[in-house]
Amino acid sequence: MAVADGDSCAHDVVFAGMCCQCHRNVSSLAENMARQRPGFLTTSLDLQVSASLLSSLDAAEQLRRASQKKLVLIIDLDHTLVTADVRDIRNASAGLRVRKRPGVDGFLQGMKDTCDMYVYTQATGAYAQRVLQILDPRSSFFGDPPRIFHRGNTPQGLKDLAQILPNDASHALVVDDREEVWPSAVRESQLLKVVPYLPFPGDARQSVDFEGFLTGSNRAREPPRTEEDTKRQKIEEPVAFCDLDWPGRTRDDQFEHLGDILRKLHEAVFPATDDGQGGSVASTLPVLRRKTLQGCRLCLTGFCGAASEVPKGSNKSLLGLGAVMVRTPDDATHVVAARRTEKWARAQALQREGRVFLVHPGWLLYAAVTWQRPCELKPSDCQVLFPIWLLLSLTP
């Protein structure tokens, strides 16, 4: 064991700025900067340990998880597990209305035996605590005290797996409705993107990132067209391309599909014949996800100001599903049309010849969040809203 010398302290454990062995206040010493919180054991920033002790604790945790064949499941809160009605914020004294996502109870119960679960949210700690009292009143899923990482005990900026797993995050899996809050390495190999849960009208969340692109709620407007161009192309602007918040319905099948995906990932990381450490989520997840649209060549049209333009980030999301992006309907297996364009008209002709599938953006969004390729025989009317969960019974 290291010893303290003069004004320095090289002991292993510090709590609330005080060394647990020599009882020296080390909060202002440079040596304390090298210590870290073992996030897999505690959410408190008061507990800091040396690199050598952290390595030993982490190795023990890895052995435990491997012997129990457990993944580390890190789950977002808002729009993933629950959604709060932001309209109630001005009247917070009356209580904030929070709605649990359909299927969340069964999902958490189903993951309990195969995953160590943590909440990682950019909300406040007080709010997260209140929500977990609803989601996990018996502390069956997230522990006691609950394993909550929030804006008060994590750094500002992008979410960081190292806050929970400082050394080895090979068995970590993230479930979040927003991919842009994670570093690119996590987005590409450890993130399960879910559709945001939108039970309350007027929620601005629908206009963010990939869903905003595929629903049309954040698309760029085209410059004004001449009357002749409009007549020639028969352009009829829809209000939106597909619907995440289907009015009058409570159906949301996200957790049903997410549970299936997680079971497949668990089997791949911890195969029945494996008696060692298991595989890596980062090497397994991309391989399974690419099977979704493997062999599909996609031509997108009608989404942006220029018909050939694809918003930044969308290409990577689609390539992650195994699809190849092409520029013309003649080179495509699928034309994803947000509205009527020249490419849409060409795709209609090719579809009559059996050379291409003309599909709605809802087809693509459903594939992205379920890892299933929907049946292409659904009528692709680009003038009406398309509730993506109606495709549940149409998978081949």
Backbone torsions as a table, in degrees:
resi	resn	phi	psi	omega
1	MET	NA	135.8	179.7
2	ALA	-69.3	158.4	-178.8
3	VAL	-122.4	158.5	177.6
4	ALA	-82.8	143.2	-177.3
5	ASP	-138.7	114.9	179.5
6	GLY	64.0	-128.1	-179.2
7	ASP	-87.3	-2.2	-178.7
8	SER	-95.9	162.3	177.2
9	CYS	-142.6	121.3	-178.6
10	ALA	-114.3	20.2	179.2
11	HIS	-73.4	166.6	-168.5
12	ASP	-83.4	-31.1	-170.1
13	VAL	-123.8	128.9	175.5
14	VAL	-124.1	135.3	176.5
15	PHE	-129.5	125.7	-179.5
16	ALA	53.2	38.4	176.2
17	GLY	82.8	2.2	-178.9
18	MET	-118.3	133.5	177.0
19	CYS	-64.9	132.3	-177.4
20	CYS	-78.0	-6.5	179.6
21	GLN	-108.5	-52.7	-178.0
22	CYS	-96.5	-4.6	174.9
23	HIS	63.6	22.1	179.4
24	ARG	-85.0	144.6	174.4
25	ASN	-77.4	111.3	-175.1
26	VAL	-114.3	10.4	-174.7
27	SER	-61.0	-26.7	-178.5
28	SER	-101.7	0.9	-177.9
29	LEU	-85.0	147.6	-179.4
30	ALA	-63.3	-31.3	-178.2
31	GLU	-60.7	-30.6	-177.3
32	ASN	-69.6	-20.8	179.8
33	MET	-66.3	-23.8	-178.8
34	ALA	-82.3	-11.9	179.8
35	ARG	-84.1	153.5	-178.7
36	GLN	-134.6	159.3	173.3
37	ARG	-79.1	131.2	171.6
38	PRO	-79.8	84.4	-171.5
39	GLY	-60.5	-25.1	179.1
40	PHE	-72.9	-11.1	179.0
41	LEU	-110.1	-29.4	-176.2
42	THR	-151.2	151.0	173.7
43	THR	-96.9	-5.9	-176.8
44	SER	-76.0	133.8	175.6
45	LEU	-79.4	-9.0	179.9
46	ASP	-67.7	-34.0	-177.0
47	LEU	-88.5	119.1	178.7
48	GLN	-129.9	137.5	-178.4
49	VAL	-128.4	160.5	-179.6
50	SER	-71.5	164.1	-179.1
51	ALA	-61.8	-38.5	-178.6
52	SER	-68.6	-41.9	178.1
53	LEU	-69.1	-39.0	177.7
54	LEU	-59.5	-41.8	178.7
55	SER	-61.7	-41.4	179.2
56	SER	-66.8	-44.0	179.0
57	LEU	-63.0	-42.2	-179.6
58	ASP	-64.4	-41.5	178.9
59	ALA	-62.4	-40.9	178.2
60	ALA	-64.1	-40.6	178.3
61	GLU	-64.7	-40.6	178.2
62	GLN	-61.7	-42.1	178.0
63	LEU	-63.6	-42.1	178.4
64	ARG	-61.7	-48.4	-178.8
65	ARG	-64.1	-38.6	-179.9
66	ALA	-66.3	-41.0	-179.7
67	SER	-67.2	-32.1	178.6
68	GLN	-93.4	-2.5	-178.1
69	LYS	52.7	57.7	-178.7
70	LYS	-115.6	136.0	169.1
71	LEU	-88.0	164.8	172.3
72	VAL	-104.1	111.9	-175.9
73	LEU	-103.3	115.0	-177.0
74	ILE	-108.4	115.9	-167.7
75	ILE	-118.7	133.4	172.6
76	ASP	-72.5	165.1	-176.3
77	LEU	-104.4	-71.4	-173.7
78	ASP	-70.3	133.7	-178.9
79	HIS	67.6	3.6	176.5
80	THR	-114.6	-62.0	176.0
81	LEU	-92.6	-39.3	-178.5
82	VAL	-140.8	171.1	170.3
83	THR	-140.9	133.9	176.0
84	ALA	-96.1	144.6	177.6
85	ASP	-79.6	105.3	-176.0
86	VAL	-65.5	-16.8	178.2
87	ARG	-68.8	-17.9	-179.2
88	ASP	-86.9	-5.2	-173.0
89	ILE	-62.7	-38.4	-179.6
90	ARG	-67.1	-20.7	179.6
91	ASN	-118.1	45.4	-174.2
92	ALA	-62.5	-24.2	-178.8
93	SER	-64.0	-25.2	179.2
94	ALA	-83.4	-3.3	-179.5
95	GLY	101.1	133.1	-179.0
96	LEU	-84.4	130.2	-179.7
97	ARG	-82.5	121.9	-179.3
98	VAL	-123.5	133.5	180.0
99	ARG	-117.0	128.4	176.8
100	LYS	-75.2	142.3	177.6
101	ARG	-68.1	138.3	177.4
102	PRO	-55.2	132.0	177.9
103	GLY	88.2	-0.3	-174.6
104	VAL	-66.4	-37.8	-178.6
105	ASP	-63.6	-46.8	179.0
106	GLY	-65.6	-35.4	179.0
107	PHE	-64.2	-49.8	-179.1
108	LEU	-63.0	-40.2	178.1
109	GLN	-63.3	-39.6	-178.8
110	GLY	-70.7	-25.9	-178.5
111	MET	-91.3	-11.3	-171.5
112	LYS	-59.0	-38.5	-174.5
113	ASP	-84.0	-15.1	-177.0
114	THR	-114.7	-3.5	-176.1
115	CYS	-142.0	141.8	162.9
116	ASP	-87.4	119.8	-170.7
117	MET	-105.6	136.7	178.0
118	TYR	-129.7	148.2	170.6
119	VAL	-99.9	132.1	175.4
120	TYR	-130.6	109.2	-174.7
121	THR	-131.0	154.5	174.0
122	GLN	-93.9	8.6	175.2
123	ALA	-81.1	177.4	179.0
124	THR	-76.5	158.3	178.7
125	GLY	-64.9	-39.0	-179.4
126	ALA	-62.2	-43.4	178.8
127	TYR	-64.3	-45.2	-179.0
128	ALA	-62.3	-39.2	177.7
129	GLN	-61.1	-43.4	-179.7
130	ARG	-63.9	-40.6	-178.9
131	VAL	-67.2	-39.7	-179.8
132	LEU	-69.2	-23.5	172.4
133	GLN	-64.3	-26.3	176.4
134	ILE	-85.6	-44.9	-175.9
135	LEU	-74.7	-35.5	-171.2
136	ASP	-138.9	62.3	-173.7
137	PRO	-64.0	-24.8	-179.3
138	ARG	-100.3	8.1	179.6
139	SER	56.3	37.8	-177.7
140	SER	-83.3	-23.9	-171.3
141	PHE	-108.6	-41.6	-173.1
142	PHE	-112.7	9.1	173.4
143	GLY	84.8	174.6	179.1
144	ASP	-140.8	110.8	0.2
145	PRO	-66.5	154.8	-174.3
146	PRO	-66.1	144.6	179.2
147	ARG	-83.3	85.5	-176.9
148	ILE	-119.4	122.1	172.4
149	PHE	-109.0	124.8	-170.5
150	HIS	-139.7	-175.1	-174.4
151	ARG	-66.7	-18.5	-179.3
152	GLY	-85.5	-19.4	-179.3
153	ASN	-124.5	17.6	174.2
154	THR	-135.4	156.5	-179.7
155	PRO	-67.4	157.0	173.7
156	GLN	-69.6	160.1	179.4
157	GLY	100.9	-152.1	-177.9
158	LEU	-63.7	148.7	173.0
159	LYS	-65.8	152.0	-170.2
160	ASP	-137.4	116.7	178.5
161	LEU	-58.8	-28.9	-177.8
162	ALA	-65.8	-16.7	175.3
163	GLN	-66.0	-27.8	179.2
164	ILE	-103.6	-43.3	-177.0
165	LEU	-124.2	84.1	-173.4
166	PRO	-64.4	-30.3	-174.4
167	ASN	-102.9	-54.8	-172.6
168	ASP	-130.8	113.7	179.4
169	ALA	-111.9	26.3	-174.2
170	SER	-66.6	-24.1	179.7
171	HIS	-103.4	13.1	-177.4
172	ALA	-87.7	139.2	179.7
173	LEU	-134.5	131.6	-175.7
174	VAL	-108.3	134.9	172.7
175	VAL	-118.1	117.4	-174.8
176	ASP	-153.1	148.3	176.2
177	ASP	-86.4	-10.2	179.7
178	ARG	-124.1	121.0	-179.0
179	GLU	-89.6	-20.8	-175.5
180	GLU	-74.8	-7.7	179.4
181	VAL	-89.0	1.0	179.6
182	TRP	-115.8	152.8	174.9
183	PRO	-61.2	156.7	-175.2
184	SER	-60.0	-35.6	-179.1
185	ALA	-63.2	-37.7	177.6
186	VAL	-71.2	-43.4	-179.8
187	ARG	-56.7	-39.9	-173.1
188	GLU	-81.0	-23.9	-170.7
189	SER	-135.6	-7.2	-177.3
190	GLN	-137.3	7.7	-175.7
191	LEU	-108.0	129.8	169.6
192	LEU	-102.3	107.4	-177.3
193	LYS	-81.2	128.9	177.5
194	VAL	-114.8	155.6	173.8
195	VAL	-68.3	136.4	177.8
196	PRO	-64.0	140.9	177.3
197	TYR	-85.3	119.8	-171.6
198	LEU	-127.3	72.6	-177.8
199	PRO	-81.6	-14.1	-176.4
200	PHE	-109.4	137.6	-179.1
201	PRO	-66.9	151.3	175.5
202	GLY	78.2	15.6	-179.8
203	ASP	-76.6	121.7	-176.9
204	ALA	-72.1	-9.8	-176.6
205	ARG	-59.6	-29.2	-175.9
206	GLN	-62.6	-22.4	-174.9
207	SER	-88.0	4.3	-175.0
208	VAL	-96.3	142.6	171.7
209	ASP	47.9	-136.9	-167.1
210	PHE	-62.1	-40.7	178.8
211	GLU	-64.2	-38.7	179.0
212	GLY	-60.8	-37.5	177.1
213	PHE	-66.1	-44.7	-174.6
214	LEU	-83.2	-18.9	175.7
215	THR	-92.7	-15.9	179.9
216	GLY	91.1	-0.2	-174.3
217	SER	-78.2	-13.1	175.6
218	ASN	-126.2	22.1	-176.5
219	ARG	-77.8	154.2	178.3
220	ALA	-76.1	143.1	176.5
221	ARG	-81.8	141.7	177.3
222	GLU	-76.3	153.8	173.6
223	PRO	-64.1	155.6	-178.9
224	PRO	-54.6	141.2	179.9
225	ARG	-106.3	155.3	175.1
226	THR	-73.7	159.4	178.7
227	GLU	-60.7	-35.0	179.6
228	GLU	-66.7	-42.9	178.3
229	ASP	-62.6	-43.6	-178.8
230	THR	-62.4	-42.5	-180.0
231	LYS	-66.9	-39.0	-176.7
232	ARG	-67.9	-42.3	-175.6
233	GLN	-90.7	-7.8	179.1
234	LYS	52.3	47.7	-177.6
235	ILE	-79.5	126.4	174.4
236	GLU	-126.0	109.2	-174.4
237	GLU	-73.2	120.9	173.9
238	PRO	-80.3	158.8	175.5
239	VAL	-66.9	-42.9	176.2
240	ALA	-152.5	164.3	-175.0
241	PHE	-87.8	-47.0	177.3
242	CYS	-145.0	164.9	-165.2
243	ASP	-114.6	123.1	173.3
244	LEU	-97.0	-22.3	-176.9
245	ASP	-120.4	75.8	-173.5
246	TRP	-71.5	109.2	-174.8
247	PRO	-58.8	138.0	175.2
248	GLY	82.4	9.1	-179.7
249	ARG	-129.0	153.0	177.6
250	THR	-113.4	1.4	-176.8
251	ARG	-69.8	132.6	174.6
252	ASP	-155.3	110.6	-172.9
253	ASP	-100.1	14.7	-174.4
254	GLN	-57.1	-45.9	-175.3
255	PHE	-70.5	-27.3	174.5
256	GLU	-61.6	-46.1	179.6
257	HIS	-72.9	-38.8	-180.0
258	LEU	-62.7	-40.0	177.0
259	GLY	-61.2	-40.6	178.0
260	ASP	-63.3	-43.8	-179.8
261	ILE	-62.5	-45.1	-178.6
262	LEU	-64.3	-37.8	177.9
263	ARG	-64.6	-40.2	177.7
264	LYS	-64.9	-42.0	179.1
265	LEU	-64.6	-41.8	179.9
266	HIS	-62.1	-42.9	179.4
267	GLU	-64.5	-34.7	-179.4
268	ALA	-75.3	-37.2	179.9
269	VAL	-75.6	-37.9	179.6
270	PHE	-120.4	73.6	179.8
271	PRO	-62.2	154.6	-175.7
272	ALA	-60.8	-28.9	-177.2
273	THR	-86.3	-5.1	-175.4
274	ASP	-88.3	130.6	177.5
275	ASP	-121.2	18.1	-179.0
276	GLY	-108.4	-135.4	-174.5
277	GLN	-85.5	-7.5	-174.9
278	GLY	81.3	174.5	-179.7
279	GLY	-88.9	-166.2	-179.3
280	SER	-111.3	135.4	175.8
281	VAL	-61.4	-40.8	-176.1
282	ALA	-63.4	-28.2	178.1
283	SER	-92.6	-18.5	-176.4
284	THR	-91.7	-44.0	-173.6
285	LEU	-59.8	-49.7	-178.4
286	PRO	-60.1	-35.2	-179.2
287	VAL	-65.1	-44.9	179.9
288	LEU	-68.0	-40.4	-177.5
289	ARG	-66.5	-36.5	-177.9
290	ARG	-65.8	-16.4	178.8
291	LYS	-72.1	-16.8	-175.1
292	THR	-57.8	-54.2	-177.6
293	LEU	-119.8	30.4	179.0
294	GLN	-61.3	132.6	-178.6
295	GLY	89.6	-6.0	179.8
296	CYS	-91.2	134.4	173.5
297	ARG	-112.5	115.1	-171.3
298	LEU	-103.6	134.5	170.6
299	CYS	-118.3	118.0	-179.4
300	LEU	-99.1	139.6	-179.5
301	THR	-146.4	143.9	174.6
302	GLY	84.8	11.0	-178.3
303	PHE	-88.7	-35.6	-170.4
304	CYS	-127.3	-176.3	-179.0
305	GLY	-59.5	-37.6	174.7
306	ALA	-108.5	135.4	-172.3
307	ALA	-60.5	-28.7	-177.5
308	SER	-90.6	-5.5	-175.6
309	GLU	-79.3	135.7	173.8
310	VAL	-121.6	126.3	-176.4
311	PRO	-56.5	150.6	-179.7
312	LYS	-57.1	132.6	179.0
313	GLY	96.9	-29.3	-178.3
314	SER	-68.6	-38.8	177.7
315	ASN	-55.5	-46.7	-177.6
316	LYS	-63.7	-39.6	179.0
317	SER	-63.2	-41.4	-178.7
318	LEU	-73.0	-38.9	177.2
319	LEU	-64.7	-31.8	177.4
320	GLY	-64.2	-22.7	176.9
321	LEU	-85.2	-0.7	178.5
322	GLY	95.4	1.1	-178.9
323	ALA	-81.8	158.4	173.0
324	VAL	-113.3	134.0	-180.0
325	MET	-91.1	132.0	176.3
326	VAL	-127.1	166.2	-172.7
327	ARG	-98.6	-21.6	-174.7
328	THR	-126.0	148.3	177.2
329	PRO	-58.1	-31.8	-178.2
330	ASP	-66.6	-22.8	179.0
331	ASP	-95.6	-0.7	-170.6
332	ALA	-101.3	157.3	165.0
333	THR	-95.5	-25.9	-179.0
334	HIS	-137.9	131.6	170.5
335	VAL	-107.8	117.8	179.8
336	VAL	-97.5	107.4	-172.2
337	ALA	-108.7	123.6	176.8
338	ALA	-86.1	-23.3	177.2
339	ARG	-162.0	-178.9	-176.6
340	ARG	-81.1	118.0	178.7
341	THR	-134.4	-179.1	176.4
342	GLU	-64.1	-37.8	177.6
343	LYS	-66.3	-37.1	175.7
344	TRP	-60.6	-44.5	179.8
345	ALA	-63.5	-41.9	177.7
346	ARG	-64.0	-40.1	179.5
347	ALA	-64.4	-35.5	177.4
348	GLN	-61.0	-43.0	178.8
349	ALA	-65.1	-42.3	179.5
350	LEU	-67.0	-34.4	179.5
351	GLN	-67.2	-37.3	177.3
352	ARG	-63.4	-27.3	178.3
353	GLU	-88.7	-0.5	-179.8
354	GLY	75.1	22.5	-175.7
355	ARG	-100.6	-11.7	-176.5
356	VAL	-157.3	155.3	171.2
357	PHE	-101.5	130.6	174.3
358	LEU	-101.5	114.6	-173.0
359	VAL	-125.8	160.7	-179.2
360	HIS	-85.9	153.7	175.8
361	PRO	-55.6	-28.0	177.1
362	GLY	-60.8	-30.5	176.7
363	TRP	-62.5	-41.8	-177.7
364	LEU	-73.4	-40.3	179.7
365	LEU	-65.3	-40.7	177.9
366	TYR	-60.7	-43.1	178.2
367	ALA	-62.8	-38.4	-176.3
368	ALA	-67.0	-33.5	-173.8
369	VAL	-102.8	-5.3	179.5
370	THR	-119.7	-12.9	-174.9
371	TRP	59.3	33.2	174.2
372	GLN	-126.8	141.5	177.3
373	ARG	-90.1	113.0	-178.3
374	PRO	-68.6	160.4	176.2
375	CYS	-67.4	134.4	-178.0
376	GLU	-82.9	-2.1	-175.6
377	LEU	-81.9	-1.5	175.4
378	LYS	-66.5	132.0	178.8
379	PRO	-54.8	133.5	-176.1
380	SER	-105.3	68.7	177.2
381	ASP	-82.9	111.7	-174.5
382	CYS	-82.1	9.6	-177.0
383	GLN	-104.8	-1.5	-176.4
384	VAL	-127.8	157.5	174.1
385	LEU	-64.1	147.7	-176.6
386	PHE	-127.7	100.8	178.8
387	PRO	-68.4	115.5	-170.2
388	ILE	-64.6	-29.1	-175.5
389	TRP	-73.7	-10.5	174.6
390	LEU	-67.8	-14.7	179.7
391	LEU	-80.1	0.2	-175.7
392	LEU	-55.1	-41.7	-176.0
393	SER	-91.4	7.1	-174.4
394	LEU	-109.1	6.1	178.0
395	THR	-71.3	141.1	-175.5
396	PRO	-70.2	NA	NA
